[in-house]
């Protein structure tokens, strides 16, 4: 017995018309057109063609409006657009209401779209991306023309006969209409109306066809060709009943072959959300979620990101990695990772901050040997890679060389620093004798790490300075370290406004919080990454904005150590102010896991729960925190954080054919709300494959885990911490 085909394959038929490319209408005024199409709708003026004062081409995804100057033309119908973020669209349209006063401009929010009228009367419907429009996230989805009653059937027959296009005349909720497929997710609609139609004024549309000469011959036979443009293009105006030679509708078609030089020309689309006051590198262009996409890599750089068909036209691959059924993302960036604490997992559970830091963390670090530190860092980076992370920021340890050695083997990218302390009696207790240094010694050793590690391992390592915990840093140390960072043009990383106890201690000792203290010392700058900041005061949030400070939010540590950082922190507000807020996992002794995918869920959920508002911190925002914002926090935004030509080839590929991912309707929402880092399938860093199909290629994974188990048990025994964490339930 034959199985029933589960697919309606006719849904994928395009026919001979393969794309609707542009709609051409004259405008009376290029200034008003700019205000409407660019400022109001948020579209992009093509930077390469028609850049004078007499014409303008407006990019809308892979389609365009052509707007020559002249007597205004009014399309007899409506253009249907797919535009992301309708709320943002209406905000932009509200801003242009005043400069377009006195024109026919208006807009209104409907149930499922925004209805917009241009200054000269052309009507647009702006829809959010929807399966109804296929994969389109920005573009012209349809052009709807109003036609006389009884003409829809003949129009559908015309397109079927002349162009071989899928077409049918059927009633829908708004009446009888002919629907003609003119590209993936694109239609021409001819809707019957009893209204009197205005005279045709010469506006036109452009289409690409695969069989170029066949339609030409059929149109020629009926004397319908109106312009013999060139070898790639011709025009016709009248849609007719081919049997009775009766005119049905007039709309000029610019018919182009797919050998036309402009076919599939890449179009620039800016991100209208990008603003001068909140500018972030890497967000200049509108970057949609691309289905059936491909990334071309040459050496260590990305050279193209587009539909697979486009990439295959320009590049021949030596090696191809199939990502069918997978989600390809920029490599995730973890801006708070204590590499060398990884062998202490479980040794600092369920204790208050003072005991956590002074007894457990420092007790573990005292027992650590250099070789232990190397294996801890290697194990940490193994866990990071397995979670789709390609870059980390380590906030400081006494073994930066061992961390860099592990980075050299794992293939990761990372920021590494040496801990600097010179105050030995802190507000929460004394530092162990082993960690006590003078100011000069701490600075000398920290600077040595910067000079040795910055740019190491083919540029995958950066050496920074660390003021790990400000309560252990004198004013002189803070000032000299930040001055050295400026001189070396590197960053400074520190824990700041971390918990209530530490914030109160800072106010008691200095009369102000951590960030206010650094401001008073003249030690704040845009090369500074502040970790936690869950107890930042309003003044400190303004200082972060004023000095372009970068923030690393570590949700899991806030929950695990009961710091209240998500409940009392102001991370959504910081983001709205334009402050760079990234995500961090902390360490195996504080957070207990290093998985930025899980951190994304905690950042989103914690913010929603604390404000009783499910609309804030949407999945796209927290994914930006894990990629673009992470790159900016690491001072690496020129090279990483997004998939775009010219940036480093750092990619994370997630397997979506797993129970927690299905059904896959919104891949970004599923990543943030449903998944975990364990679904990472393949990781590429600097153009090299470090994990493929779940197999890490840069180390012997089982040997690494076995060695780390042996060393972890030894550290727990000789530090005495193992005796403090015996299970409450008997282990037999």
C-alpha positions as CSV (number, residue, x, y, z in Angstrom):
1,X,0.0,0.0,0.0
2,X,1.4,3.4,-1.0
3,X,1.9,5.9,1.9
4,X,0.1,9.2,1.7
5,X,2.6,12.0,0.9
6,X,2.5,14.3,4.0
7,X,3.5,17.4,2.0
8,X,1.5,19.5,-0.4
9,X,4.3,20.1,-2.8
10,X,2.3,22.6,-4.8
11,X,2.9,25.0,-1.9
12,X,6.4,25.3,-3.1
13,X,5.6,26.0,-6.8
14,X,6.7,29.3,-8.1
15,X,6.3,28.9,-11.8
16,X,8.0,30.9,-14.5
17,X,7.8,34.2,-12.6
18,X,10.6,33.8,-10.0
19,X,10.6,37.2,-8.3
20,X,8.7,40.5,-8.0
21,X,11.6,43.0,-7.8
22,X,10.3,46.5,-7.5
23,X,7.3,48.9,-7.6
24,X,7.8,52.1,-9.4
25,X,5.8,55.3,-8.6
26,X,6.7,58.9,-9.2
27,X,6.9,61.2,-6.2
28,X,6.6,65.0,-6.1
29,X,9.3,65.7,-3.6
30,X,12.5,63.7,-2.7
31,X,12.7,65.3,0.7
32,X,9.2,64.2,1.7
33,X,9.9,60.7,0.2
34,X,13.1,60.4,2.3
35,X,11.2,61.4,5.5
36,X,8.4,58.9,4.7
37,X,10.3,55.8,3.3
38,X,13.6,56.2,5.3
39,X,12.7,57.9,8.6
40,X,9.2,56.7,8.9
41,X,9.1,53.2,7.5
42,X,12.8,52.6,8.4
43,X,13.8,51.4,5.0
44,X,17.2,52.1,3.3
45,X,18.1,54.2,0.3
46,X,20.2,52.1,-2.1
47,X,23.7,53.6,-1.7
48,X,24.9,52.5,-5.2
49,X,22.3,53.7,-7.7
50,X,20.0,56.6,-8.2
51,X,21.6,58.7,-5.5
52,X,20.9,62.1,-7.1
53,X,18.0,64.5,-6.3
54,X,15.8,63.3,-9.2
55,X,15.3,59.6,-8.3
56,X,15.7,57.3,-5.3
57,X,15.7,53.6,-5.0
58,X,14.5,52.3,-1.6
59,X,15.6,48.8,-0.4
60,X,13.0,46.6,1.3
61,X,14.8,43.3,1.9
62,X,15.4,41.9,-1.6
63,X,12.8,44.2,-3.2
64,X,12.7,47.9,-3.9
65,X,10.5,51.0,-4.4
66,X,11.7,53.1,-7.3
67,X,10.7,56.8,-6.8
68,X,11.6,59.1,-9.7
69,X,10.6,62.8,-9.3
70,X,7.6,64.0,-11.2
71,X,3.8,64.2,-11.1
72,X,2.9,61.8,-8.3
73,X,1.5,58.4,-9.4
74,X,-1.0,56.5,-7.3
75,X,-1.0,52.7,-7.5
76,X,-4.6,51.5,-7.9
77,X,-4.6,49.3,-4.9
78,X,-2.2,48.5,-2.0
79,X,1.4,47.2,-1.5
80,X,1.7,44.6,1.2
81,X,5.0,44.7,3.2
82,X,6.6,42.5,5.8
83,X,8.2,44.6,8.4
84,X,9.7,43.4,11.8
85,X,8.6,45.0,15.0
86,X,5.3,46.8,14.3
87,X,5.5,48.7,17.6
88,X,8.8,50.2,16.6
89,X,7.3,51.0,13.2
90,X,4.4,53.0,14.7
91,X,6.9,54.8,16.9
92,X,8.8,55.9,13.8
93,X,5.7,56.9,12.0
94,X,4.6,59.0,14.9
95,X,7.9,60.9,14.7
96,X,7.3,61.9,11.1
97,X,3.8,63.1,11.5
98,X,4.8,66.7,12.0
99,X,7.2,67.0,9.1
100,X,4.6,65.4,6.8
101,X,1.8,67.6,8.0
102,X,-0.3,68.9,5.2
103,X,0.2,65.8,3.0
104,X,-2.0,62.8,2.7
105,X,0.2,60.9,5.1
106,X,-1.6,58.9,7.8
107,X,-1.4,55.5,9.6
108,X,-3.4,53.3,11.8
109,X,-2.8,50.2,13.8
110,X,-5.2,47.4,12.8
111,X,-5.6,43.9,14.3
112,X,-2.8,42.3,12.4
113,X,-1.1,45.0,10.4
114,X,-0.4,48.8,10.2
115,X,-2.2,50.6,7.5
116,X,-0.1,53.5,6.1
117,X,-0.8,56.1,3.4
118,X,2.2,57.9,1.8
119,X,2.3,61.7,1.4
120,X,0.8,61.4,-2.1
121,X,-1.9,58.8,-1.4
122,X,-0.3,55.4,-2.1
123,X,-1.5,52.8,0.4
124,X,0.7,50.3,2.2
125,X,-0.1,47.4,4.6
126,X,2.7,46.5,6.9
127,X,2.6,43.0,8.4
128,X,4.8,41.3,11.0
129,X,6.7,38.3,9.7
130,X,4.3,35.3,9.6
131,X,4.3,31.8,8.0
132,X,1.7,33.3,5.6
133,X,4.5,35.2,4.0
134,X,7.0,32.3,3.9
135,X,10.5,33.0,5.1
136,X,10.2,36.8,4.5
137,X,11.3,38.9,7.4
138,X,11.6,42.2,5.5
139,X,10.3,42.7,1.9
140,X,7.4,43.2,-0.5
141,X,5.1,40.3,0.0
142,X,2.3,41.3,-2.4
143,X,0.8,44.0,-4.5
144,X,-2.9,44.1,-4.5
145,X,-4.7,45.8,-7.4
146,X,-8.4,46.7,-7.5
147,X,-10.0,45.5,-10.8
148,X,-13.6,45.7,-12.2
149,X,-16.1,43.1,-11.3
150,X,-15.9,39.9,-13.3
151,X,-12.3,40.3,-14.4
152,X,-10.4,38.2,-11.8
153,X,-10.9,34.9,-13.7
154,X,-9.6,36.3,-17.0
155,X,-6.6,37.8,-15.3
156,X,-5.7,34.5,-13.6
157,X,-6.0,32.8,-17.0
158,X,-3.7,35.4,-18.6
159,X,-0.9,34.8,-16.2
160,X,-1.2,31.1,-16.5
161,X,-1.2,31.1,-20.3
162,X,1.4,33.8,-21.0
163,X,3.8,33.3,-18.1
164,X,3.2,29.8,-16.8
165,X,2.6,31.2,-13.3
166,X,0.5,29.4,-10.7
167,X,-2.7,31.5,-10.7
168,X,-6.3,31.1,-9.6
169,X,-9.4,33.2,-9.1
170,X,-11.1,32.3,-5.8
171,X,-13.2,34.2,-3.3
172,X,-11.7,35.0,0.1
173,X,-12.9,36.9,3.1
174,X,-12.7,40.2,1.2
175,X,-14.4,39.0,-2.1
176,X,-13.3,37.6,-5.4
177,X,-9.7,37.9,-6.3
178,X,-7.1,36.5,-8.7
179,X,-3.9,35.4,-6.9
180,X,-0.8,35.0,-9.0
181,X,2.4,33.5,-7.5
182,X,5.4,35.7,-8.5
183,X,8.1,34.5,-6.3
184,X,8.7,32.6,-3.0
185,X,6.1,34.1,-0.6
186,X,5.2,36.8,-3.1
187,X,1.9,37.3,-4.9
188,X,0.1,39.7,-7.2
189,X,-3.6,40.1,-6.1
190,X,-6.3,41.4,-8.4
191,X,-9.3,42.1,-6.2
192,X,-12.7,42.8,-7.8
193,X,-14.5,46.0,-6.7
194,X,-17.6,47.9,-7.6
195,X,-15.8,51.2,-7.1
196,X,-15.0,53.3,-10.1
197,X,-11.2,53.1,-10.8
198,X,-9.1,56.2,-11.5
199,X,-7.4,56.4,-14.9
200,X,-4.1,54.5,-15.1
201,X,-1.2,56.9,-14.6
202,X,1.8,54.9,-15.8
203,X,3.2,53.4,-12.6
204,X,4.8,50.0,-13.0
205,X,6.2,46.8,-11.4
206,X,9.2,44.7,-12.3
207,X,9.3,40.9,-12.4
208,X,12.0,38.3,-13.2
209,X,11.1,35.3,-15.3
210,X,13.0,32.0,-16.0
211,X,11.6,31.4,-19.5
212,X,12.3,34.8,-21.0
213,X,11.5,34.4,-24.7
214,X,8.3,32.3,-24.4
215,X,6.2,35.0,-22.7
216,X,7.7,37.5,-25.1
217,X,6.5,35.5,-28.1
218,X,3.0,35.2,-26.7
219,X,2.8,38.9,-25.8
220,X,4.1,39.7,-29.3
221,X,1.5,37.6,-30.9
222,X,-1.2,39.8,-29.3
223,X,0.7,43.0,-30.0
224,X,1.1,43.7,-26.3
225,X,4.8,44.6,-26.1
226,X,5.2,48.3,-25.3
227,X,9.0,48.6,-25.0
228,X,11.9,46.7,-26.5
229,X,14.3,47.7,-23.7
230,X,17.4,45.6,-24.3
231,X,18.4,42.0,-24.6
232,X,17.6,41.4,-20.9
233,X,14.3,43.3,-20.6
234,X,11.0,44.2,-22.3
235,X,7.8,45.8,-21.2
236,X,4.0,45.3,-21.6
237,X,1.1,47.2,-20.1
238,X,-2.3,45.5,-20.8
239,X,-3.7,42.4,-19.3
240,X,-6.3,41.0,-21.7
241,X,-8.7,38.3,-22.3
242,X,-6.6,36.4,-24.8
243,X,-9.6,34.8,-26.6
244,X,-11.8,37.9,-26.9
245,X,-8.9,40.4,-27.0
246,X,-10.8,42.3,-24.3
247,X,-8.8,44.6,-22.0
248,X,-9.0,43.5,-18.3
249,X,-6.6,45.7,-16.5
250,X,-3.6,48.0,-17.2
251,X,-0.4,47.9,-15.2
252,X,3.0,48.1,-16.9
253,X,5.3,45.1,-16.3
254,X,9.0,45.5,-16.6
255,X,9.9,41.9,-17.5
256,X,13.6,40.9,-16.9
257,X,15.5,37.7,-17.5
258,X,17.4,35.9,-14.7
259,X,20.5,36.7,-16.8
260,X,19.9,40.4,-16.2
261,X,22.9,41.9,-14.5
262,X,20.8,43.0,-11.5
263,X,19.2,39.7,-10.8
264,X,19.7,38.7,-7.1
265,X,21.9,41.8,-6.6
266,X,22.7,41.9,-2.9
267,X,20.8,44.9,-1.3
268,X,21.9,46.8,1.8
269,X,19.3,47.0,4.5
270,X,20.1,49.1,7.6
271,X,18.7,48.4,11.0
272,X,16.3,51.2,11.8
273,X,16.7,50.4,15.5
274,X,20.3,51.7,15.3
275,X,20.5,55.2,16.8
276,X,23.4,57.6,17.3
277,X,22.8,57.8,21.1
278,X,22.8,54.0,21.5
279,X,25.1,53.0,18.7
280,X,26.5,49.5,18.9
281,X,29.0,48.1,16.3
282,X,27.7,45.2,14.4
283,X,24.1,46.3,14.4
284,X,24.2,48.6,11.4
285,X,22.5,46.3,9.0
286,X,19.2,44.5,9.3
287,X,20.1,40.8,9.9
288,X,17.1,38.5,9.5
289,X,16.9,34.9,10.5
290,X,17.8,33.2,7.2
291,X,16.2,29.8,6.4
292,X,18.2,27.6,4.1
293,X,21.2,29.9,4.6
294,X,24.9,29.4,4.3
295,X,28.1,30.9,5.6
296,X,31.2,31.1,3.4
297,X,34.5,31.1,5.3
298,X,37.9,31.9,3.8
299,X,40.9,31.3,6.2
300,X,39.7,32.8,9.5
301,X,37.1,35.2,8.2
302,X,33.5,35.2,7.1
303,X,33.1,36.3,3.5
304,X,29.4,35.9,2.9
305,X,26.2,35.1,4.8
306,X,23.1,34.6,2.6
307,X,20.7,32.1,1.1
308,X,22.5,28.9,0.1
309,X,21.7,29.5,-3.5
310,X,23.4,32.9,-3.4
311,X,26.5,31.6,-1.6
312,X,26.9,28.7,-4.0
313,X,26.9,31.1,-6.9
314,X,30.0,33.0,-5.6
315,X,32.0,30.3,-3.8
316,X,33.2,26.8,-4.3
317,X,33.8,25.1,-1.0
318,X,36.9,22.9,-0.3
319,X,35.0,21.6,2.8
320,X,31.3,21.7,3.5
321,X,29.6,21.2,6.8
322,X,25.9,20.4,6.5
323,X,23.7,22.3,8.9
324,X,20.4,20.9,7.7
325,X,18.0,20.9,10.6
326,X,20.3,23.1,12.7
327,X,20.5,26.7,13.8
328,X,23.7,28.6,12.9
329,X,24.6,31.5,15.3
330,X,27.6,33.7,16.0
331,X,29.7,32.0,18.6
332,X,28.4,32.7,22.1
333,X,30.5,35.0,24.3
334,X,30.7,34.4,28.1
335,X,32.0,37.5,29.8
336,X,32.6,36.0,33.3
337,X,34.4,32.7,33.5
338,X,36.8,31.7,36.3
339,X,38.8,29.1,34.4
340,X,41.0,27.8,37.2
341,X,38.2,27.3,39.7
342,X,36.7,24.5,37.6
343,X,38.2,21.6,39.7
344,X,36.4,23.1,42.8
345,X,32.9,22.4,41.6
346,X,30.8,21.4,44.6
347,X,33.3,22.7,47.2
348,X,31.5,26.1,47.8
349,X,27.8,25.1,47.8
350,X,25.2,26.5,50.2
351,X,27.2,29.1,52.2
352,X,27.0,32.8,52.7
353,X,29.2,35.2,50.8
354,X,32.0,35.7,53.4
355,X,32.4,32.0,53.9
356,X,32.1,31.4,50.1
357,X,34.9,33.8,49.3
358,X,37.3,33.5,52.2
359,X,36.9,29.9,53.3
360,X,35.9,28.0,50.2
361,X,37.3,29.9,47.1
362,X,40.5,31.0,48.7
363,X,40.8,27.7,50.4
364,X,40.6,25.9,47.1
365,X,43.0,28.4,45.3
366,X,45.6,27.9,48.1
367,X,45.6,24.2,47.4
368,X,45.9,24.6,43.6
369,X,49.2,23.8,41.8
370,X,50.1,25.2,38.4
371,X,49.4,21.9,36.7
372,X,46.0,21.7,38.5
373,X,45.2,25.2,37.2
374,X,46.0,24.1,33.6
375,X,43.7,21.0,33.8
376,X,41.0,23.1,35.5
377,X,41.2,25.6,32.6
378,X,41.2,22.9,30.0
379,X,38.1,21.3,31.6
380,X,36.4,24.7,31.8
381,X,37.0,25.4,28.1
382,X,35.8,21.9,27.2
383,X,32.5,22.7,28.9
384,X,32.3,26.1,27.2
385,X,32.8,24.6,23.8
386,X,30.2,22.0,24.4
387,X,27.7,24.8,25.2
388,X,28.4,26.7,21.9
389,X,30.7,29.3,23.5
390,X,33.7,30.5,21.4
391,X,35.0,33.4,23.6
392,X,35.3,34.1,27.3
393,X,36.5,36.8,29.7
394,X,38.4,35.5,32.7
395,X,38.2,38.1,35.5
396,X,41.5,37.1,37.0
397,X,43.5,34.4,38.7
398,X,47.0,33.6,39.9
399,X,47.5,31.3,37.0
400,X,47.0,33.3,33.8
401,X,49.8,31.5,32.0
402,X,48.1,28.1,32.6
403,X,44.8,29.5,31.4
404,X,46.5,30.7,28.2
405,X,48.2,27.4,27.7
406,X,44.8,25.7,27.9
407,X,43.4,28.2,25.4
408,X,46.2,27.4,23.0
409,X,45.2,23.7,23.0
410,X,41.4,24.1,23.1
411,X,41.3,26.6,20.2
412,X,39.1,29.0,22.1
413,X,39.3,32.8,22.1
414,X,39.6,34.6,25.4
415,X,40.5,37.5,27.7
416,X,42.9,36.6,30.5
417,X,44.1,38.6,33.5
418,X,46.1,38.2,36.7
419,X,44.4,39.0,40.0
420,X,45.7,42.2,41.7
421,X,45.1,42.8,45.4
422,X,47.1,45.0,47.9
423,X,44.6,45.3,50.8
424,X,44.8,42.3,53.0
425,X,42.2,43.1,55.6
426,X,38.9,43.4,53.7
427,X,35.5,44.3,55.1
428,X,34.4,40.7,54.9
429,X,37.6,39.3,56.4
430,X,41.4,38.8,55.9
431,X,42.9,37.5,52.7
432,X,45.1,34.3,53.1
433,X,48.8,35.0,53.5
434,X,49.6,33.3,50.2
435,X,47.7,36.0,48.3
436,X,49.2,39.0,50.0
437,X,51.2,41.4,47.7
438,X,52.4,44.9,47.8
439,X,51.0,47.4,45.4
440,X,54.1,47.5,43.3
441,X,54.4,43.7,43.2
442,X,50.7,43.3,42.2
443,X,51.1,45.9,39.4
444,X,54.3,44.5,38.1
445,X,53.0,41.0,37.8
446,X,49.7,42.1,36.3
447,X,51.5,44.2,33.6
448,X,53.8,41.3,32.8
449,X,50.8,39.2,31.9
450,X,49.4,41.9,29.6
451,X,52.7,42.2,27.7
452,X,53.2,38.4,27.4
453,X,49.6,37.3,26.6
454,X,48.0,40.1,24.6
455,X,47.8,38.9,21.0
456,X,49.1,35.4,21.9
457,X,47.9,32.2,20.1
458,X,47.4,33.8,16.7
459,X,45.5,36.7,18.3
460,X,43.0,34.5,20.1
461,X,44.2,35.6,23.5
462,X,44.0,39.1,25.0
463,X,45.8,40.2,28.1
464,X,43.9,42.5,30.4
465,X,44.2,44.0,33.9
466,X,42.0,42.8,36.8
467,X,40.8,44.6,39.9
468,X,39.1,41.4,40.9
469,X,37.4,42.6,44.1
470,X,37.5,46.3,44.8
471,X,37.4,45.8,48.6
472,X,40.9,44.3,48.3
473,X,42.3,47.1,46.1
474,X,43.7,50.4,47.4
475,X,43.0,53.7,45.7
476,X,46.5,53.8,44.4
477,X,46.2,50.3,42.9
478,X,42.9,51.3,41.2
479,X,44.4,54.4,39.7
480,X,47.6,52.9,38.5
481,X,46.0,49.8,37.0
482,X,43.5,51.9,35.0
483,X,46.3,54.2,33.8
484,X,48.3,51.2,32.6
485,X,45.3,49.8,30.9
486,X,44.9,53.0,28.9
487,X,48.6,53.0,28.1
488,X,48.5,49.4,26.8
489,X,45.1,50.0,25.2
490,X,43.6,47.0,26.9
491,X,40.6,46.4,29.2
492,X,40.1,46.3,33.0
493,X,37.8,43.7,34.5
494,X,36.4,43.8,38.0
495,X,33.6,42.6,40.3
496,X,31.5,45.6,41.3
497,X,28.3,46.2,43.3
498,X,28.1,42.5,43.6
499,X,26.1,41.9,46.7
500,X,24.4,43.9,49.4
501,X,27.0,43.0,52.0
502,X,29.8,44.2,49.9
503,X,27.9,47.3,48.8
504,X,27.2,48.2,52.4
505,X,30.8,47.5,53.4
506,X,32.0,49.9,50.7
507,X,29.6,52.6,51.8
508,X,30.8,52.2,55.4
509,X,34.5,52.4,54.5
510,X,34.5,54.9,51.6
511,X,31.1,56.6,51.9
512,X,30.1,55.4,48.5
513,X,29.6,52.3,46.4
514,X,32.2,50.6,44.2
515,X,31.5,52.5,40.9
516,X,31.1,55.8,42.6
517,X,34.4,55.2,44.3
518,X,36.1,54.5,41.0
519,X,34.5,57.7,39.5
520,X,35.9,59.7,42.4
521,X,39.3,58.4,41.7
522,X,39.0,59.4,38.0
523,X,39.4,55.7,37.1
524,X,36.3,55.0,34.9
525,X,36.5,54.5,31.2
526,X,34.9,52.7,28.2
527,X,37.5,49.9,28.4
528,X,36.1,48.7,31.8
529,X,34.0,45.6,32.3
530,X,32.1,45.5,35.6
531,X,30.8,42.1,36.7
532,X,27.5,41.5,38.5
533,X,26.3,45.1,39.2
534,X,23.2,43.8,40.8
535,X,23.4,46.3,43.6
536,X,24.3,49.3,41.5
537,X,22.8,52.6,42.8
538,X,20.9,54.9,40.5
539,X,24.0,57.2,40.4
540,X,26.2,54.2,39.4
541,X,23.8,53.3,36.6
542,X,24.1,56.9,35.3
543,X,27.9,56.7,35.6
544,X,27.8,53.5,33.5
545,X,25.9,55.4,30.8
546,X,28.2,58.4,31.0
547,X,31.5,56.5,30.8
548,X,30.3,53.7,28.4
549,X,31.1,51.1,31.0
550,X,30.4,47.4,30.0
551,X,28.3,45.2,32.4
552,X,28.4,41.4,32.8
553,X,25.2,40.1,34.2
554,X,25.6,36.6,35.8
555,X,22.1,35.4,36.7
556,X,22.9,31.9,37.9
557,X,25.3,33.2,40.5
558,X,22.7,35.7,41.8
559,X,20.4,32.7,42.3
560,X,23.0,30.2,43.5
561,X,24.5,32.6,46.1
562,X,21.3,34.3,47.0
563,X,22.7,37.7,46.1
564,X,19.4,39.1,44.8
565,X,21.0,40.5,41.7
566,X,18.1,39.7,39.4
567,X,15.5,40.8,41.9
568,X,17.2,44.1,42.7
569,X,19.4,44.6,39.6
570,X,18.3,47.0,36.9
571,X,19.6,45.2,33.8
572,X,16.5,45.8,31.5
573,X,16.7,49.5,32.4
574,X,20.4,49.6,31.7
575,X,19.8,48.1,28.3
576,X,17.1,50.7,27.5
577,X,19.5,53.4,28.5
578,X,21.9,52.1,25.9
579,X,24.4,50.6,28.3
580,X,26.2,47.5,27.1
581,X,25.0,44.6,29.2
582,X,26.4,41.1,28.4
583,X,26.1,37.7,30.0
584,X,28.4,35.7,32.1
585,X,28.4,32.3,33.8
586,X,30.9,32.9,36.6
587,X,32.6,29.7,37.7
588,X,32.1,26.1,38.8
589,X,32.3,27.2,42.5
590,X,29.8,30.1,42.2
591,X,27.4,29.4,39.4
592,X,28.3,25.7,39.2
593,X,27.9,25.6,35.3
594,X,29.2,27.6,32.4
595,X,26.4,27.6,29.8
596,X,25.4,30.9,28.2
597,X,22.2,29.3,26.8
598,X,21.0,28.6,30.3
599,X,22.1,32.1,31.3
600,X,19.9,33.6,28.6
601,X,16.8,31.9,30.0
602,X,17.7,33.0,33.5
603,X,18.3,36.6,32.4
604,X,15.0,36.7,30.6
605,X,12.9,34.9,33.2
606,X,14.5,36.6,36.2
607,X,13.8,40.1,34.7
608,X,10.2,39.1,33.8
609,X,9.5,37.6,37.2
610,X,11.0,40.6,39.2
611,X,8.8,43.1,37.3
612,X,5.7,40.9,36.8
613,X,6.0,41.8,33.1
614,X,6.3,38.9,30.6
615,X,7.0,41.3,27.7
616,X,10.4,42.6,28.8
617,X,13.7,41.0,27.9
618,X,12.4,39.1,24.8
619,X,14.6,36.3,23.4
620,X,16.1,38.5,20.7
621,X,17.4,40.9,23.4
622,X,19.1,38.3,25.5
623,X,20.6,36.7,22.4
624,X,22.1,40.1,21.6
625,X,23.5,40.1,25.1
626,X,25.2,36.8,24.5
627,X,26.7,37.8,21.1
628,X,26.9,41.5,20.1
629,X,27.0,42.8,23.6
630,X,29.5,40.2,24.7
631,X,31.8,41.2,21.8
632,X,31.6,44.8,22.8
633,X,32.2,44.0,26.5
634,X,35.3,42.0,25.5
635,X,36.4,45.0,23.3
636,X,36.3,42.6,20.4
637,X,33.3,43.9,18.5
638,X,35.2,44.6,15.3
639,X,36.0,40.9,14.9
640,X,33.3,38.9,16.6
641,X,29.7,38.9,17.8
642,X,27.8,38.6,14.6
643,X,27.7,36.7,11.3
644,X,28.8,39.2,8.7
645,X,31.4,39.5,6.1
646,X,34.8,40.6,7.4
647,X,34.4,39.3,10.9
648,X,36.2,36.3,12.4
649,X,34.7,32.9,11.6
650,X,33.4,32.1,15.1
651,X,30.2,30.1,14.8
652,X,28.1,27.9,16.9
653,X,25.7,25.4,15.3
654,X,22.8,24.0,17.4
655,X,21.0,20.8,16.7
656,X,17.3,21.4,16.7
657,X,16.2,17.9,15.9
658,X,15.8,17.2,19.7
659,X,12.7,16.9,21.8
660,X,13.2,20.2,23.6
661,X,13.3,22.1,20.3
662,X,10.2,20.8,18.7
663,X,8.0,22.0,17.3
664,X,10.4,24.6,15.8
665,X,8.2,27.6,15.0
666,X,10.4,30.5,16.4
667,X,14.1,29.3,16.5
668,X,15.3,32.2,18.7
669,X,12.5,31.7,21.2
670,X,13.2,28.0,21.4
671,X,16.9,28.6,21.9
672,X,16.3,30.9,24.8
673,X,13.2,29.4,26.4
674,X,13.5,25.7,25.6
675,X,17.1,24.7,25.0
676,X,20.4,24.4,26.8
677,X,24.0,24.5,25.7
678,X,24.1,20.7,25.4
679,X,22.4,20.9,22.0
680,X,25.4,22.6,20.5
681,X,26.5,20.4,17.6
682,X,29.4,22.1,15.9
683,X,31.7,25.0,16.9
684,X,34.0,26.9,14.7
685,X,36.6,29.4,16.1
686,X,38.9,31.5,14.0
687,X,37.8,29.4,10.9
688,X,38.9,26.1,12.6
689,X,36.4,23.4,13.5
690,X,36.9,22.7,17.3
691,X,33.8,20.6,17.7
692,X,31.9,18.7,14.9
693,X,28.8,16.6,15.3
694,X,29.2,16.7,19.1
695,X,32.9,15.5,19.1
696,X,35.5,18.0,20.4
697,X,38.5,17.8,18.1
698,X,41.1,19.7,20.0
699,X,41.5,17.5,23.0
700,X,40.9,13.9,24.3
701,X,37.7,14.6,26.1
702,X,37.5,11.4,28.2
703,X,41.2,11.6,29.2
704,X,40.6,15.2,30.2
705,X,37.6,14.4,32.3
706,X,39.4,11.5,34.0
707,X,42.4,13.6,34.9
708,X,40.1,16.4,36.2
709,X,38.3,13.9,38.4
710,X,41.5,12.6,39.9
711,X,42.9,16.1,40.5
712,X,39.6,17.4,41.9
713,X,39.4,14.7,44.5
714,X,43.0,15.4,45.5
715,X,42.4,19.1,45.9
716,X,39.3,18.5,48.0
717,X,41.3,16.2,50.3
718,X,44.4,18.3,50.8
719,X,42.4,21.6,51.2
720,X,40.2,19.9,53.8
721,X,37.1,21.3,51.9
722,X,36.0,17.8,51.0
723,X,35.1,17.2,54.7
724,X,32.8,20.2,54.6
725,X,30.6,19.1,51.8
726,X,29.7,15.5,52.6
727,X,26.2,14.6,51.3
728,X,23.4,14.9,53.9
729,X,22.0,11.6,52.6
730,X,24.2,8.5,53.0
731,X,26.0,7.4,49.9
732,X,26.2,3.6,49.9
